[in-house]
């Protein structure tokens, strides 16, 4: 009987054989196959089927937002890739004598989470195909059936364009850590999204890997902010897909002068600030034994209120977010960490400088490298955060979880995988995109020699310090 490890190796062997075919494709052929894979999830009926299956199987998020996410993230990625050259010569710089050639990496192992069991695999599959790779998906166990259905749809579209099914596969049989480990070792590149344990496994598997950092986004609302607009954006972001995104706000840090205005605007949008007794009860319900409970991850605020025993709140039809006042950070204050649910911590700062310091303390505990939200009318404050906070993205006056992974009204690449730099123990700080799925070969030709005089480079040093 074939061992589980050998079954994984056979999948990779088939992927290599298929990828050898794509390596010879021209750009038009590549783009045709990319379009086929994208249409597999963009077609409205299939999109909804995937969204319904994802919620039914994982118990995480809500169907309508997953429909929107599947559509928006895939459409945005197609926009980013449309017309992009990923075959043969992709850039020429005659003045430097350089030519860049795109080359595939080979077989990609894609580790994907239960929070986005269709959108994340689709994003990675499309990027991999655009770079002429084959890809094998290792879904979370709860997301297996959704991933299998997505691949069924992709293979049906591949039949229309005569593309080999083995370009896009998933782990065979039961999804286990052992099988995933074999896949990562056998592949040419690992792209890992999900828990930090999965990311650490990717980084230590011996195969080149891109992994993401932990989410725990904080948003600053300063004294100049339009609090009505800020509240609308925060609530829209925090409630989207029941806050399953790593880009959802987990804390709001408000400057004291704006506190009452912001609280009123949030309350008008279904945010309830709990008293100390309710906060303590919610903490017991969310972290029994000190670990975040699966009973609250990706659930609605009403469902979480019911789990915590807040019958009156659970019955409120306008309840959208539960919020607790917080003043400290760290393991003894779990509300300061990532909650993966429509629950937020509220911090109050005397001024903008203190707000920045509060966010720094939050990220010293969890979330360093990811991003920070800023609601303000003082534009230079965004630069100040970018210069001083350990973040790869500063999201200004936008709904954070929608903007961070790329949006039609900002310039970030569409992605569901956020690099967090060395702050988040990652080797990149971009939104993961097609450039991470390819090798670049550079041709260097001779150009007229330009040798500088030593004083051209060290003149200022010599004048100040002598030779």
C-alpha positions as CSV (number, residue, x, y, z in Angstrom):
1,X,0.0,0.0,0.0
2,X,1.3,3.4,-1.0
3,X,2.5,5.5,2.0
4,X,1.1,8.9,2.6
5,X,4.6,10.4,2.0
6,X,4.9,8.6,-1.4
7,X,1.5,9.8,-2.4
8,X,2.6,13.4,-1.8
9,X,5.8,12.8,-3.8
10,X,3.7,11.5,-6.7
11,X,1.6,14.6,-6.7
12,X,4.8,16.7,-6.9
13,X,6.2,14.5,-9.7
14,X,3.1,15.1,-11.7
15,X,3.3,18.8,-11.0
16,X,6.9,18.9,-12.2
17,X,5.9,17.2,-15.4
18,X,3.0,19.7,-16.0
19,X,5.3,22.6,-15.2
20,X,7.8,21.5,-17.8
21,X,5.1,22.1,-20.3
22,X,4.2,25.6,-19.1
23,X,7.9,26.6,-19.1
24,X,7.7,26.8,-22.9
25,X,4.4,28.7,-23.1
26,X,4.3,32.2,-24.6
27,X,2.6,35.1,-22.8
28,X,-0.7,34.7,-24.6
29,X,-1.0,31.1,-23.6
30,X,-0.1,31.9,-20.0
31,X,-2.7,34.6,-19.8
32,X,-5.4,32.3,-21.2
33,X,-4.8,29.8,-18.5
34,X,-4.7,32.5,-15.8
35,X,-8.0,33.8,-17.0
36,X,-9.5,30.3,-16.9
37,X,-8.4,29.8,-13.3
38,X,-9.8,33.2,-12.3
39,X,-13.2,32.6,-14.0
40,X,-13.5,29.4,-12.0
41,X,-14.1,31.5,-8.9
42,X,-15.4,34.7,-10.4
43,X,-18.4,33.2,-12.0
44,X,-21.2,34.2,-9.6
45,X,-22.8,30.8,-9.1
46,X,-19.5,29.1,-8.4
47,X,-18.4,31.9,-6.2
48,X,-21.5,31.6,-4.0
49,X,-21.2,27.8,-3.8
50,X,-17.6,28.1,-2.6
51,X,-18.6,30.8,0.0
52,X,-21.5,28.7,1.3
53,X,-19.3,25.6,1.5
54,X,-16.6,27.5,3.3
55,X,-18.9,28.8,6.0
56,X,-20.6,25.4,6.4
57,X,-17.4,23.5,6.8
58,X,-15.3,25.9,8.8
59,X,-18.0,27.6,10.8
60,X,-16.0,30.8,10.3
61,X,-17.1,34.1,8.7
62,X,-20.3,34.8,6.8
63,X,-21.4,33.9,3.3
64,X,-22.2,37.3,1.8
65,X,-18.8,38.7,2.8
66,X,-17.0,35.7,1.5
67,X,-18.8,36.1,-1.8
68,X,-17.6,39.7,-1.9
69,X,-14.0,38.7,-0.9
70,X,-13.8,35.9,-3.5
71,X,-14.9,38.4,-6.2
72,X,-13.1,41.5,-5.1
73,X,-9.7,39.9,-4.4
74,X,-9.7,37.8,-7.6
75,X,-10.9,40.7,-9.8
76,X,-8.3,43.0,-8.2
77,X,-5.5,40.5,-8.8
78,X,-6.6,40.1,-12.4
79,X,-6.4,43.9,-12.7
80,X,-2.9,43.9,-11.3
81,X,-1.7,41.1,-13.6
82,X,-3.5,42.3,-16.8
83,X,-0.9,43.2,-19.4
84,X,2.0,42.3,-17.1
85,X,4.9,40.5,-18.8
86,X,6.0,37.3,-17.1
87,X,7.5,35.5,-20.0
88,X,10.9,36.0,-21.6
89,X,12.3,39.6,-21.5
90,X,10.3,41.7,-19.0
91,X,12.5,44.7,-18.6
92,X,15.4,46.4,-20.4
93,X,17.7,49.2,-19.1
94,X,20.1,50.1,-22.0
95,X,21.9,52.8,-20.0
96,X,22.9,50.3,-17.4
97,X,23.4,47.4,-19.9
98,X,20.8,45.2,-18.2
99,X,18.1,43.0,-19.4
100,X,15.7,41.1,-17.1
101,X,14.2,37.7,-18.0
102,X,11.3,36.1,-16.1
103,X,11.8,32.5,-15.1
104,X,9.5,30.1,-13.2
105,X,10.4,28.8,-9.8
106,X,9.0,25.4,-10.5
107,X,6.5,23.7,-8.1
108,X,5.0,25.9,-5.5
109,X,3.7,24.5,-2.2
110,X,0.8,26.8,-1.0
111,X,-0.1,26.6,2.7
112,X,-3.6,28.2,3.2
113,X,-5.8,28.9,6.2
114,X,-9.4,28.0,7.2
115,X,-10.3,31.7,7.4
116,X,-10.2,32.0,3.6
117,X,-10.4,28.5,2.1
118,X,-11.3,29.7,-1.4
119,X,-10.0,33.2,-1.8
120,X,-6.4,32.6,-0.5
121,X,-5.8,29.4,-2.6
122,X,-7.3,31.2,-5.7
123,X,-4.9,34.1,-5.2
124,X,-1.9,31.9,-4.9
125,X,-2.9,29.7,-7.8
126,X,-3.4,32.6,-10.2
127,X,-0.1,34.2,-9.2
128,X,1.7,30.8,-9.6
129,X,0.2,30.2,-13.0
130,X,1.0,33.8,-14.2
131,X,4.7,33.0,-13.4
132,X,4.5,29.6,-15.3
133,X,4.6,27.4,-12.2
134,X,2.7,24.4,-11.0
135,X,1.2,24.6,-7.6
136,X,0.1,22.1,-4.9
137,X,-2.2,23.5,-2.2
138,X,-2.1,22.3,1.4
139,X,-5.4,23.6,2.8
140,X,-6.4,23.6,6.5
141,X,-8.2,20.4,7.4
142,X,-11.5,22.4,7.8
143,X,-11.0,24.0,4.4
144,X,-10.2,20.8,2.5
145,X,-13.6,20.4,0.9
146,X,-13.8,24.0,-0.2
147,X,-10.3,23.8,-1.7
148,X,-11.3,20.5,-3.5
149,X,-14.4,22.2,-5.0
150,X,-12.3,25.2,-6.1
151,X,-9.9,22.8,-7.9
152,X,-12.8,21.0,-9.5
153,X,-14.0,24.3,-10.9
154,X,-10.5,25.2,-12.1
155,X,-9.9,21.9,-13.8
156,X,-13.3,22.2,-15.6
157,X,-12.1,25.6,-16.9
158,X,-8.7,24.1,-17.8
159,X,-10.5,21.6,-20.0
160,X,-11.9,24.5,-22.0
161,X,-8.4,25.8,-22.7
162,X,-6.6,22.4,-22.9
163,X,-4.4,22.9,-19.9
164,X,-3.1,20.0,-17.8
165,X,-5.0,19.5,-14.5
166,X,-1.7,18.6,-12.8
167,X,-0.7,22.3,-12.9
168,X,-3.0,22.8,-9.9
169,X,-3.3,20.1,-7.3
170,X,-3.9,19.7,-3.6
171,X,-2.6,17.3,-1.0
172,X,-4.1,13.9,-1.5
173,X,-6.2,12.2,1.3
174,X,-6.4,13.5,4.8
175,X,-4.7,16.8,5.5
176,X,-2.0,16.2,8.1
177,X,1.1,18.1,9.4
178,X,3.2,15.2,8.2
179,X,1.9,15.3,4.6
180,X,2.3,19.1,4.6
181,X,5.9,18.8,5.8
182,X,6.7,16.3,2.9
183,X,5.1,18.7,0.4
184,X,7.2,21.6,1.7
185,X,10.4,19.7,1.5
186,X,9.7,18.4,-2.1
187,X,8.6,21.7,-3.6
188,X,10.8,24.5,-5.0
189,X,9.1,27.3,-3.1
190,X,6.7,27.5,-0.2
191,X,4.2,30.3,0.3
192,X,2.6,30.1,3.7
193,X,-0.4,31.9,5.0
194,X,-2.1,31.1,8.3
195,X,-1.0,30.4,11.8
196,X,2.5,31.3,13.0
197,X,3.2,27.6,13.6
198,X,2.6,26.9,9.9
199,X,4.8,29.9,9.0
200,X,7.6,28.7,11.3
201,X,7.4,25.2,9.8
202,X,7.7,26.7,6.3
203,X,10.7,28.7,7.2
204,X,12.5,25.7,8.7
205,X,11.5,23.1,6.1
206,X,14.7,23.5,4.1
207,X,12.9,24.9,1.0
208,X,12.9,28.7,0.2
209,X,9.8,30.1,1.7
210,X,7.7,33.2,2.1
211,X,5.6,33.4,5.2
212,X,3.4,36.1,6.8
213,X,3.5,37.6,10.3
214,X,0.9,37.7,13.0
215,X,-2.0,40.2,12.7
216,X,-3.1,42.5,15.5
217,X,-3.8,45.8,13.8
218,X,-4.3,48.9,15.8
219,X,-5.9,52.1,14.4
220,X,-5.3,55.6,15.7
221,X,-8.1,58.2,15.7
222,X,-6.6,61.6,16.4
223,X,-8.3,64.9,17.5
224,X,-8.6,66.1,13.9
225,X,-10.3,63.0,12.5
226,X,-13.8,63.0,11.0
227,X,-15.2,60.7,13.6
228,X,-18.3,59.8,11.7
229,X,-16.2,58.7,8.7
230,X,-13.7,57.0,11.0
231,X,-16.4,55.0,12.8
232,X,-18.0,53.9,9.6
233,X,-14.7,52.7,8.2
234,X,-13.7,50.9,11.4
235,X,-17.0,49.1,11.8
236,X,-17.1,48.2,8.1
237,X,-13.6,46.7,8.4
238,X,-14.1,45.1,11.8
239,X,-17.4,43.3,10.8
240,X,-16.3,42.2,7.4
241,X,-16.4,38.4,7.3
242,X,-16.8,38.5,11.1
243,X,-13.2,39.9,11.5
244,X,-11.5,36.8,10.2
245,X,-8.9,38.9,8.3
246,X,-5.5,39.5,9.8
247,X,-6.0,43.1,8.7
248,X,-9.1,43.7,10.9
249,X,-8.6,46.3,13.7
250,X,-8.1,44.7,17.1
251,X,-7.5,47.9,18.9
252,X,-8.6,51.5,18.5
253,X,-6.4,54.2,20.1
254,X,-8.3,57.4,20.3
255,X,-6.9,60.8,21.3
256,X,-8.8,62.0,24.3
257,X,-10.1,65.1,22.6
258,X,-11.9,62.9,20.1
259,X,-13.1,60.2,22.5
260,X,-16.7,61.2,23.1
261,X,-17.3,62.0,19.4
262,X,-15.8,58.7,18.3
263,X,-17.7,56.7,20.9
264,X,-21.0,58.3,19.9
265,X,-20.3,57.6,16.3
266,X,-19.4,54.0,17.0
267,X,-22.4,53.5,19.2
268,X,-24.7,54.7,16.4
269,X,-23.2,51.9,14.3
270,X,-23.8,49.1,16.7
271,X,-20.6,49.1,18.8
272,X,-21.3,48.4,22.5
273,X,-18.7,49.4,25.1
274,X,-18.9,46.8,27.8
275,X,-18.6,47.6,31.5
276,X,-16.0,46.0,33.7
277,X,-18.2,43.1,34.8
278,X,-19.1,42.2,31.2
279,X,-15.5,42.6,30.1
280,X,-14.4,40.0,32.7
281,X,-17.1,37.6,31.7
282,X,-16.3,38.0,28.0
283,X,-12.6,37.4,28.7
284,X,-13.5,34.1,30.5
285,X,-15.7,33.0,27.6
286,X,-13.1,34.0,24.9
287,X,-10.0,32.6,26.5
288,X,-10.9,29.5,28.6
289,X,-7.7,28.1,29.9
290,X,-5.8,31.0,28.4
291,X,-6.3,30.0,24.7
292,X,-8.6,31.8,22.3
293,X,-11.7,29.7,21.9
294,X,-12.8,28.3,18.6
295,X,-16.4,29.1,19.7
296,X,-15.7,32.8,19.1
297,X,-13.4,32.8,16.1
298,X,-15.1,34.2,13.0
299,X,-18.5,34.4,14.8
300,X,-20.8,37.4,14.8
301,X,-21.0,39.8,17.8
302,X,-24.4,38.4,18.7
303,X,-23.1,34.8,18.7
304,X,-20.2,35.8,20.9
305,X,-22.5,37.6,23.3
306,X,-24.6,34.5,23.6
307,X,-21.4,32.4,24.3
308,X,-20.5,34.9,27.1
309,X,-24.0,34.7,28.5
310,X,-25.1,38.2,27.6
311,X,-28.7,37.3,26.6
312,X,-29.9,40.8,26.3
313,X,-27.0,41.9,24.1
314,X,-27.3,38.7,22.0
315,X,-30.9,39.6,21.2
316,X,-30.1,43.1,20.0
317,X,-30.6,43.3,16.2
318,X,-28.3,46.3,15.9
319,X,-25.3,44.7,17.7
320,X,-22.2,44.6,15.4
321,X,-19.1,44.9,17.6
322,X,-18.3,44.3,21.3
323,X,-15.7,46.8,22.6
324,X,-13.8,46.8,25.9
325,X,-11.8,49.6,27.6
326,X,-8.1,48.6,27.9
327,X,-5.0,50.3,29.3
328,X,-2.2,47.8,29.2
329,X,-0.8,45.1,26.9
330,X,0.6,41.6,27.1
331,X,-0.4,38.1,27.9
332,X,-2.2,39.2,31.1
333,X,-4.4,41.5,29.0
334,X,-5.6,39.2,26.2
335,X,-7.9,41.9,24.7
336,X,-4.6,43.6,23.6
337,X,-3.9,40.7,21.2
338,X,-5.5,39.3,18.0
339,X,-9.1,38.2,18.5
340,X,-10.2,37.0,15.0
341,X,-13.8,38.2,15.9
342,X,-15.8,41.4,16.1
343,X,-14.3,42.3,19.5
344,X,-12.2,45.4,19.9
345,X,-10.1,47.0,22.6
346,X,-10.3,50.8,23.2
347,X,-7.3,52.7,24.4
348,X,-7.3,56.5,25.2
349,X,-4.2,58.6,24.7
350,X,-3.6,62.3,25.7
351,X,-2.3,63.3,22.3
352,X,-1.0,61.8,19.0
353,X,2.5,61.2,20.4
354,X,1.1,59.1,23.2
355,X,-1.2,57.3,20.8
356,X,1.9,56.3,18.7
357,X,3.6,55.0,21.9
358,X,0.5,53.0,22.8
359,X,0.5,51.3,19.4
360,X,4.2,50.6,19.9
361,X,3.5,48.8,23.2
362,X,0.7,46.8,21.5
363,X,3.1,45.7,18.8
364,X,5.8,44.9,21.3
365,X,3.4,42.3,22.4
366,X,1.8,41.1,19.1
367,X,1.4,42.3,15.5
368,X,4.7,44.0,14.8
369,X,5.4,44.5,11.1
370,X,1.9,44.2,9.8
371,X,0.2,47.6,9.5
372,X,-1.4,50.5,11.4
373,X,-4.5,52.5,10.6
374,X,-4.7,56.3,10.9
375,X,-7.7,58.5,10.8
376,X,-6.6,62.1,10.7
377,X,-6.7,65.4,8.8
378,X,-3.0,66.0,9.5
379,X,-1.3,64.4,6.6
380,X,2.3,64.4,7.9
381,X,1.3,62.2,10.8
382,X,1.2,59.2,8.4
383,X,4.9,59.8,7.6
384,X,5.6,60.0,11.3
385,X,4.1,56.6,11.9
386,X,5.9,55.2,8.9
387,X,9.2,56.5,10.2
388,X,8.8,55.2,13.8
389,X,6.4,52.3,14.1
390,X,7.5,48.7,13.2
391,X,4.9,48.4,10.4
392,X,5.1,47.6,6.7
393,X,1.9,49.6,5.8
394,X,0.3,52.8,7.1
395,X,-3.4,52.9,6.1
396,X,-4.7,56.4,6.0
397,X,-8.4,57.2,6.3
398,X,-9.6,53.9,4.9
399,X,-11.4,50.7,6.0
400,X,-8.4,48.9,7.1
401,X,-9.0,45.2,6.3
402,X,-10.3,46.2,2.9
403,X,-7.5,48.5,2.1
404,X,-4.4,46.7,3.4
405,X,-4.6,43.8,1.0
406,X,-5.0,46.1,-2.0
407,X,-8.1,48.0,-3.1
408,X,-9.4,49.7,-6.2
409,X,-8.8,53.1,-4.5
410,X,-5.2,52.6,-3.4
411,X,-2.0,51.4,-5.0
412,X,-1.2,48.3,-2.9
413,X,-1.2,45.0,-4.7
414,X,-4.2,42.8,-4.2
415,X,-3.2,40.0,-1.9
416,X,-4.4,37.9,1.1
417,X,-0.8,37.4,2.3
418,X,0.9,40.3,4.1
419,X,4.6,40.3,4.5
420,X,5.6,41.8,7.9
421,X,9.4,42.2,7.4
422,X,11.9,41.3,10.0
423,X,9.7,43.0,12.7
424,X,7.2,40.1,12.1
425,X,10.0,37.5,11.5
426,X,9.4,37.5,7.8
427,X,11.9,37.8,4.9
428,X,9.7,40.3,3.0
429,X,7.5,43.3,3.8
430,X,5.4,43.6,0.6
431,X,1.9,42.3,-0.1
432,X,2.7,38.9,-1.6
433,X,2.4,39.2,-5.4
434,X,3.5,37.6,-8.6
435,X,7.1,38.8,-8.3
436,X,7.5,36.5,-5.4
437,X,6.6,33.5,-7.6
438,X,9.3,34.0,-10.2
439,X,13.1,34.0,-10.6
440,X,14.8,36.8,-12.6
441,X,17.7,36.2,-14.8
442,X,19.8,39.3,-15.6
443,X,21.9,39.8,-18.7
444,X,24.7,42.3,-18.1
445,X,26.5,43.9,-21.1
446,X,29.4,46.3,-21.0
447,X,28.7,50.0,-20.9
448,X,31.1,53.0,-21.0
449,X,33.2,52.9,-17.9
450,X,32.6,55.6,-15.3
451,X,35.1,55.5,-12.5
452,X,34.6,58.3,-9.9
453,X,37.3,60.4,-8.4
454,X,37.8,59.7,-4.7
455,X,37.0,63.3,-3.8
456,X,33.7,63.0,-5.6
457,X,32.6,60.4,-3.0
458,X,34.6,61.3,0.1
459,X,35.1,65.0,-0.3
460,X,32.6,66.0,2.4
461,X,34.2,63.5,4.8
462,X,37.7,64.8,4.1
463,X,36.7,68.4,4.5
464,X,35.2,67.7,7.8
465,X,37.6,65.1,9.3
466,X,40.7,65.4,7.1
467,X,42.3,62.5,5.2
